[in-house]
């Protein structure tokens, strides 16, 4: 009325299930830049509950890769207080995944504020998080010719540290969180998916000809 419009076009969708309603909201939010990835993760969780499905089934249902769904859901491993505060920042999924590598609510929020206020790119965000990891003693400072620093990923509240040396990949986790083998394997699988998604594939070496 304030705009002086007499009519507006409106599309009313009836008989929608709870899952369909959540899916539509999630899809529409993907086109917006002001929607928090954490809110999107909460929608994905609600979708899984609405149809009683797991991550793999949800990914197939909504046309996403399982890795992408896993990345969103991993954001819910932030503490409730951090999630509430991070929703106020305009940060991308990739930036939040980097921040998730840090330990402690205060450190995570400090890094988030630094990244947003500095308008940092994805590459600059990774460097900033690396700086905080070094300060926490989680990732040793990389020296010339040294192996790639360990990468930490979290799934189901469990930390997994991935270390690559040559062709060997070592995964370290907390033994006190391995009571249920099925639960542990599910967490490990999700963490490995995140690791593969965050690690660019190494180019194949050309075979030498004599």
C-alpha positions, 0 to 999 in steps of 0.5 A: 500500500505504501508503495502505491501498488494496487495488486501484487503477484502471489503464488500460494502453494498448498498441501505442502508437507513439512519436508517440502516447506523446509526444502523450499525455504532452504533452496530459496535461501541459497539465492540470498547472500544474507542467510547464515549457513548455520540457519541452513544447517538447522533446516537440513537437520529439520528435513532429516527429522521430517522424513527420518532419513540420514545424511546420504538419503537427504543429499540424494533427496535434495540433489546435493552431494553428501560432502556438502550436506556434511559440511553444513551439518558440521556447523552445528558442532559449534556451541549454541552460544557461538551459533547464536553469535555467528548468525550475526556475521556475514560469513560464507560456509567455507569461512565458517568451516575454517573457523570450526577448526579452532578450539574454544568459543572465545577464539572462534568468535574472535576469529569470526569478528576479525574475518568479517571486519577485515572483509577477508577472502577465503584464502586470507581466512584460511591464513587467519585461522592458521595463525590462531591454530598456531597460537593454540599449539594445534598446528605447528608453524610450517617451515620450508620443505616441511610436510603439510600441517595437520588439519583438524575436522570435527564430526559428531562432537569428535575431533579428527586430526589428518596428517599427511607425510609422503604417501601416508595419511594418519588420522588421530582421534580421542579414544574415549569417544570410541565406545560405539563402533557404528557411531565412531565409523559414522563420525570418521566417514563424515570427517573424511568427507570434509577432509577430501572436500577441503584438500585439492587433489594432487596432480598426477605425475607424468610417466617418464619415458626412456 
